[in-house]
Amino acid sequence: METINKRRGVLHALLAAAATLAMTGAQAQPDPNTPIRLVVGFAPGGAADVVTRIIAKGLATELNQQVIVDNKAGADGIIAATEVMRAPPDGYTFLLGTNTAMVAVPSLRPNPPYDPFKAFTPLSSAGEFSMFLAVSPRLPSGNLAEFLEHVAANPGKYNSASSNSAAELAMLQLLGTKHAKVVNARYKGDAQAMTDLVSGNIHMMFSTGTLTPMFAKEGKIKALVTLLPKRSPLMPDVPTASELGIGKLTITPWAGFFGPPGLPADLSEKLSAGLRAALARPDVRDQLVGQGFSGYGMTPAEFSAFFRRQYDGFVATVRENNVKFD
């Protein structure tokens, strides 16, 4: 009888273990009826938000699953990044991260809130933003040289706007070529900064291709230079920094997708494959080009290597230029 009871006990234990494994496996499989939340650390209407919504729509089609864009603006993207960092690694929450939250915050703050290489799972690149120097037409600005000479001759008289670290660092690099001094105002998004530039409250900013072409065509601003390696089809009359002999403008404003830490490899690859497929869709690609955004995807391994190179390059540029961020 004792032997029979032992056998029964072993059988019950094996059945319980099998049930647990089956339940774990079932839980690991994402439910296609549960919406995926894509968190973005910028306010609605700005370049990052617009680009995210275009890609999210393509991703929803590729995965046959609802994708909700959740704006968590503020604190240089820390709010959005922290929320995703603390999310369960179940494949239902991930982040659109840019230079600001993923590079500037962890590398330049005295007490960074996270280590981006430990706190997130890289999924795929999103691409690169166009960026133009947009200035008020009220200032002498027939060309970039004239504009910089005027600003340098009037230290402290003018101010600039930035909604991300790439824009702020690019402005500091540009002004440093003429030792011009301006006061920088930080905004939560491009849309608010552009509103103040058009109204005259701000005199200059590096803005993305989402907003600059429209206001430039209306004569409300002037675009003097682009950070792209070649002229943008949206604004073919705007020269590149290299054309103007300004080699110090080295910042590349990029974006990519990150999941929470510990995201299983199968879920990471599923999301990455969906993102890559979405970015390859002609309708998505055309819409992104219309926003001045060059979209392209990468595998998780490729994006991890890309992210490390961008991080190291950003930090080196900051140190070479002795840039300080609060």
Wavefront OBJ file of the C-alpha trace (Angstrom):
o trace
v 0.000 0.000 0.000
v 2.833 2.371 0.850
v 4.401 1.768 -2.575
v 1.078 2.504 -4.279
v 0.702 5.750 -2.313
v 4.218 6.788 -3.259
v 3.508 6.124 -6.897
v 0.293 8.128 -6.650
v 2.202 10.982 -5.031
v 4.788 10.990 -7.775
v 2.056 10.888 -10.418
v 0.219 13.810 -8.804
v 3.453 15.819 -8.661
v 4.189 15.148 -12.318
v 0.646 16.110 -13.327
v 0.872 19.324 -11.282
v 4.212 20.195 -12.840
v 2.824 19.540 -16.315
v -0.185 21.742 -15.587
v 2.088 24.516 -14.318
v 4.243 24.329 -17.429
v 1.181 24.365 -19.651
v -0.204 27.383 -17.818
v 3.151 29.180 -18.040
v 3.344 28.484 -21.752
v -0.184 29.752 -22.243
v 0.584 32.924 -20.322
v 3.729 33.510 -22.416
v 1.690 33.569 -25.598
v 0.447 37.120 -26.281
v -3.291 37.534 -26.621
v -4.093 39.105 -30.024
v -7.225 40.641 -28.497
v -5.214 42.625 -25.947
v -4.061 46.039 -27.266
v -0.351 46.795 -27.405
v 0.638 50.084 -25.772
v 3.338 52.112 -27.494
v 4.583 54.809 -25.117
v 6.154 57.999 -26.511
v 7.819 60.637 -24.339
v 6.657 63.683 -26.296
v 3.470 65.702 -26.519
v 0.881 65.121 -29.275
v 1.487 66.970 -32.544
v 5.284 66.952 -32.486
v 7.566 65.024 -34.807
v 8.077 62.019 -32.522
v 4.342 61.696 -31.894
v 3.413 61.941 -35.589
v 6.079 59.435 -36.633
v 5.071 57.037 -33.849
v 1.417 57.087 -34.907
v 2.293 56.346 -38.534
v 4.438 53.362 -37.562
v 1.889 52.179 -34.977
v -0.814 52.002 -37.630
v 1.419 49.883 -39.856
v 2.367 47.663 -36.912
v -1.291 47.097 -36.047
v -1.889 45.913 -39.596
v 1.131 43.611 -39.580
v 0.287 42.028 -36.209
v -3.478 42.146 -36.718
v -3.651 43.652 -33.244
v -4.649 47.032 -31.871
v -1.719 49.359 -31.074
v -2.450 52.344 -28.830
v -0.059 55.318 -28.723
v 0.262 56.635 -25.172
v 1.849 60.106 -24.777
v 3.786 60.535 -21.531
v 5.532 63.843 -22.140
v 7.958 65.613 -19.845
v 11.192 65.264 -17.878
v 13.287 64.677 -21.024
v 11.451 61.444 -21.726
v 12.108 59.993 -18.260
v 8.388 59.620 -17.478
v 7.764 57.491 -20.565
v 10.985 55.503 -20.249
v 10.447 54.757 -16.560
v 6.906 53.558 -17.212
v 8.106 51.070 -19.823
v 11.076 50.050 -17.668
v 8.632 49.052 -14.917
v 6.120 47.353 -17.221
v 5.770 43.558 -17.166
v 7.769 41.853 -19.935
v 4.667 40.415 -21.588
v 4.926 42.032 -25.038
v 2.065 44.484 -24.484
v 4.104 47.608 -23.653
v 7.101 49.157 -25.369
v 8.733 52.534 -25.955
v 9.605 54.898 -28.776
v 12.922 56.202 -27.438
v 15.066 59.002 -28.870
v 18.496 60.511 -28.167
v 17.111 62.425 -25.217
v 15.778 59.665 -22.961
v 18.071 56.885 -24.139
v 21.383 58.752 -24.417
v 21.401 62.239 -22.872
v 19.554 61.395 -19.655
v 21.573 58.324 -18.621
v 24.943 59.649 -19.759
v 24.837 63.278 -18.664
v 22.781 63.456 -15.483
v 24.657 63.242 -12.166
v 22.176 60.633 -10.874
v 20.610 58.972 -13.904
v 17.303 57.191 -13.236
v 18.286 54.119 -15.271
v 21.009 52.352 -17.197
v 19.628 52.112 -20.770
v 21.586 48.948 -21.498
v 20.146 47.117 -18.478
v 16.723 48.693 -18.072
v 15.390 48.011 -21.583
v 15.282 45.409 -24.333
v 16.284 46.837 -27.743
v 13.771 45.853 -30.431
v 14.413 47.799 -33.636
v 15.502 51.144 -34.957
v 12.760 53.462 -36.186
v 14.922 55.813 -38.281
v 16.250 59.368 -38.343
v 14.535 62.748 -38.113
v 15.212 65.601 -40.471
v 16.351 68.658 -38.558
v 16.549 72.246 -39.770
v 17.710 75.486 -38.200
v 14.520 77.534 -38.134
v 14.833 81.252 -37.305
v 12.532 84.219 -36.943
v 12.236 86.305 -40.131
v 12.430 89.361 -37.885
v 16.178 88.806 -37.525
v 18.711 89.530 -40.274
v 18.861 86.090 -41.843
v 19.556 86.243 -45.546
v 21.872 83.284 -45.020
v 23.425 81.356 -42.151
v 26.645 83.391 -41.997
v 24.734 86.672 -41.793
v 22.470 85.294 -39.115
v 25.336 84.000 -36.967
v 27.294 87.245 -37.286
v 24.286 89.233 -36.102
v 23.608 86.943 -33.128
v 27.276 86.979 -32.127
v 27.288 90.778 -32.242
v 24.308 90.924 -29.843
v 25.157 88.597 -26.942
v 22.254 87.850 -24.617
v 19.700 89.600 -26.833
v 18.249 86.486 -28.445
v 17.003 83.120 -27.232
v 16.621 79.622 -28.619
v 14.249 76.727 -28.043
v 14.831 72.993 -27.803
v 12.528 70.064 -27.156
v 15.222 67.382 -27.075
v 18.904 66.919 -26.365
v 19.870 66.505 -30.025
v 18.398 69.911 -30.885
v 20.027 71.563 -27.891
v 23.450 70.082 -28.550
v 23.275 70.926 -32.260
v 22.448 74.542 -31.396
v 25.379 74.752 -28.997
v 27.698 73.347 -31.648
v 26.427 75.811 -34.245
v 26.644 78.884 -32.019
v 30.094 77.822 -30.898
v 31.388 78.318 -34.437
v 30.882 82.079 -33.894
v 31.049 82.149 -30.085
v 27.489 83.434 -30.062
v 25.658 83.542 -26.734
v 21.921 82.900 -26.416
v 19.593 81.720 -23.665
v 17.969 78.348 -24.310
v 14.393 77.524 -23.315
v 13.380 73.878 -23.074
v 9.997 72.667 -24.276
v 8.129 69.379 -24.002
v 7.635 69.178 -27.758
v 8.383 70.792 -31.117
v 4.829 72.005 -31.594
v 4.877 74.308 -28.560
v 8.357 75.597 -29.378
v 7.392 76.310 -32.982
v 4.329 78.236 -31.812
v 6.570 80.541 -29.787
v 9.046 80.874 -32.668
v 6.274 81.951 -35.046
v 4.898 84.412 -32.484
v 8.325 85.965 -31.897
v 8.787 84.827 -28.300
v 11.645 82.570 -29.460
v 14.215 83.558 -32.083
v 15.723 80.258 -33.250
v 15.478 76.493 -32.891
v 16.492 73.249 -34.541
v 13.167 71.867 -35.670
v 12.137 68.659 -37.402
v 10.776 68.188 -40.896
v 7.280 67.722 -39.507
v 6.745 71.433 -38.856
v 9.501 73.437 -40.547
v 8.458 73.146 -44.230
v 4.885 74.252 -43.606
v 5.744 77.404 -41.664
v 8.671 78.223 -43.947
v 6.418 78.136 -47.006
v 4.032 80.522 -45.252
v 6.920 82.920 -44.565
v 6.470 82.667 -40.800
v 10.002 81.309 -40.296
v 13.204 80.860 -42.291
v 15.165 77.624 -42.591
v 18.911 78.216 -42.977
v 20.610 74.808 -42.731
v 19.777 71.094 -42.386
v 21.583 68.495 -40.304
v 20.882 65.837 -42.928
v 23.895 64.525 -44.897
v 22.157 65.676 -48.082
v 19.433 68.187 -48.879
v 15.922 67.202 -47.899
v 13.359 66.682 -50.684
v 10.933 68.585 -48.450
v 13.151 71.683 -48.537
v 15.616 71.311 -51.420
v 16.720 74.948 -51.209
v 18.079 74.550 -47.673
v 21.825 73.695 -47.730
v 23.526 71.095 -45.575
v 26.048 71.942 -42.871
v 28.844 70.382 -44.915
v 27.937 72.551 -47.918
v 28.346 75.601 -45.704
v 31.638 74.368 -44.305
v 30.346 73.670 -40.804
v 31.891 70.346 -39.907
v 31.097 70.517 -36.199
v 27.400 69.698 -36.569
v 27.713 65.984 -35.890
v 24.488 65.136 -34.061
v 22.127 62.597 -35.653
v 18.592 62.721 -34.234
v 17.384 59.091 -34.263
v 14.599 57.049 -32.737
v 14.181 53.384 -31.867
v 11.926 50.939 -30.056
v 12.643 49.405 -26.652
v 10.792 46.869 -24.521
v 10.951 46.354 -20.755
v 13.921 44.474 -19.284
v 13.711 40.711 -19.408
v 11.450 40.584 -22.459
v 11.597 36.969 -23.704
v 13.446 36.445 -26.961
v 10.371 35.138 -28.784
v 8.316 38.219 -27.892
v 11.226 40.524 -28.664
v 11.633 38.989 -32.106
v 7.882 39.071 -32.763
v 7.669 42.793 -32.012
v 10.874 43.515 -33.914
v 9.699 41.561 -36.966
v 6.382 43.409 -36.879
v 8.128 46.765 -36.647
v 10.499 45.931 -39.482
v 7.600 44.837 -41.641
v 5.655 47.993 -40.778
v 8.617 50.225 -41.655
v 9.005 48.415 -44.982
v 5.391 49.028 -45.998
v 5.179 51.494 -48.930
v 2.293 53.397 -47.322
v 4.200 53.810 -44.054
v 7.454 54.699 -45.805
v 5.766 57.353 -47.960
v 4.037 58.951 -44.985
v 7.288 59.050 -43.013
v 9.131 60.686 -45.924
v 6.381 63.290 -46.003
v 7.211 64.052 -42.373
v 10.923 64.390 -43.104
v 11.693 61.070 -41.408
v 13.896 58.345 -42.863
v 12.456 55.102 -41.528
v 14.327 51.790 -41.380
v 14.199 48.724 -39.162
v 16.833 46.489 -37.582
v 16.916 43.144 -35.820
v 17.316 43.269 -32.032
v 21.011 42.368 -32.360
v 21.624 44.979 -35.058
v 19.805 47.644 -33.079
v 21.714 46.820 -29.887
v 25.005 47.414 -31.733
v 23.671 50.593 -33.371
v 22.475 51.910 -30.016
v 25.871 51.347 -28.410
v 27.656 53.183 -31.244
v 25.255 56.123 -31.049
v 25.566 56.305 -27.267
v 29.357 56.283 -27.335
v 29.488 58.846 -30.162
v 27.093 61.214 -28.393
v 29.078 61.095 -25.170
v 32.344 61.701 -27.044
v 30.866 64.733 -28.843
v 29.631 66.219 -25.576
v 33.018 65.808 -23.923
v 34.917 67.214 -26.905
v 32.718 70.329 -26.853
v 32.654 70.586 -23.049
v 28.847 70.684 -23.074
v 26.994 70.682 -19.758
v 23.357 69.714 -19.295
v 21.322 70.368 -16.168
l 1 2 3 4 5 6 7 8 9 10 11 12 13 14 15 16 17 18 19 20 21 22 23 24 25 26 27 28 29 30 31 32 33 34 35 36 37 38 39 40 41 42 43 44 45 46 47 48 49 50 51 52 53 54 55 56 57 58 59 60 61 62 63 64 65 66 67 68 69 70 71 72 73 74 75 76 77 78 79 80 81 82 83 84 85 86 87 88 89 90 91 92 93 94 95 96 97 98 99 100 101 102 103 104 105 106 107 108 109 110 111 112 113 114 115 116 117 118 119 120 121 122 123 124 125 126 127 128 129 130 131 132 133 134 135 136 137 138 139 140 141 142 143 144 145 146 147 148 149 150 151 152 153 154 155 156 157 158 159 160 161 162 163 164 165 166 167 168 169 170 171 172 173 174 175 176 177 178 179 180 181 182 183 184 185 186 187 188 189 190 191 192 193 194 195 196 197 198 199 200 201 202 203 204 205 206 207 208 209 210 211 212 213 214 215 216 217 218 219 220 221 222 223 224 225 226 227 228 229 230 231 232 233 234 235 236 237 238 239 240 241 242 243 244 245 246 247 248 249 250 251 252 253 254 255 256 257 258 259 260 261 262 263 264 265 266 267 268 269 270 271 272 273 274 275 276 277 278 279 280 281 282 283 284 285 286 287 288 289 290 291 292 293 294 295 296 297 298 299 300 301 302 303 304 305 306 307 308 309 310 311 312 313 314 315 316 317 318 319 320 321 322 323 324 325 326
